[in-house]
Amino acid sequence: MEAGMTGRDGGADIGPIGNSPVVILVRPQMAENIGTTARAMANGGLFHMRLVAPRDGWPLERAWRSASGADRILESAQVFETVDDAVADLHHVFATCPRPRHIVKPVLTARGGAAELREMTDRGLKVGLMFGPERAGLDNEDMARADALIRYPLNPAFMSLNLAQAVMIMAYEWWMAKDDTPPRTLMTNETHVATRGELDNFMRHLIGDLDECGFLRNEQKRAGMVRNLRHFFLRGEVTEQELRTLHGVVTELSRGRKARQDKK
């Protein structure tokens, strides 16, 4: 590939990750869509791209310009004349289907399809994901080459997706099918979640000053008020940095109170 046809000096350092599905673009019509599809594939750890009868031929400089550095996917893309040629070495092929067709096949959601693809690739099988042309999608002859169809359960009043968006959904579900990122984390940066000992130390500081200023002077309510304060700080994951800040606040409030008393 000539240097002028790459968007970024060779692009990102990406390559195949395990036995991942082949993305088959059937009769793609615009170079920009092929480029943005490569970008979407890279996001989800997909690498193998096959083009079936691209309308404007291949390679196309505009694809590299829109790939945002996913150059290696485009450089490794294979071109085939027919769908049969593109799927000949695969064991299973799933096809995206944007609207109902008069065809009898299993229909999966993107998540269900990704789960089945993972199971197949874990057994060493080669699988493909087939996407149709931008305007009309796959025709019945194309889908006849697929084992199952994938339809996205989107807003039924508006299910319009461009090619890269359709690929991005499957790339995301493929990645998430094996991802173990916790659904929720607390970003603490340079600090850490406070330990019970650090919280107890702060509570002694706080309650001592509250006793001194008379805030906890009602003995009947004192125990409940202290419990409420402790529950407040235990309910969330207070960080050590936040406790240090609160220590400073309590100290300065105490100093200010004493300074005012000294002036009297």
Secondary structure, DSSP 4 states (H G I P E B T S, - for coil): --GGG-SSTT-------SSPPEEEEES---HHHHHHHHHHHHHTT---EEEES-TT-S--HHHHHTSTT-HHHHHT-EEESSHHHHHTT-SEEEEE-SS--S----EE-HHHHHHHHHHHHHTT--EEEEE--TTT---HHHHTT-SEEE-----TT-----HHHHHHHHHHHHHHTT----S-----TTS-BPPHHHHHHHHHHHHHHHHHHTTT--HHHHHHHHHHHHHHHHHTT-BHHHHHHHHHHHHHHHHHHHHHHHH-
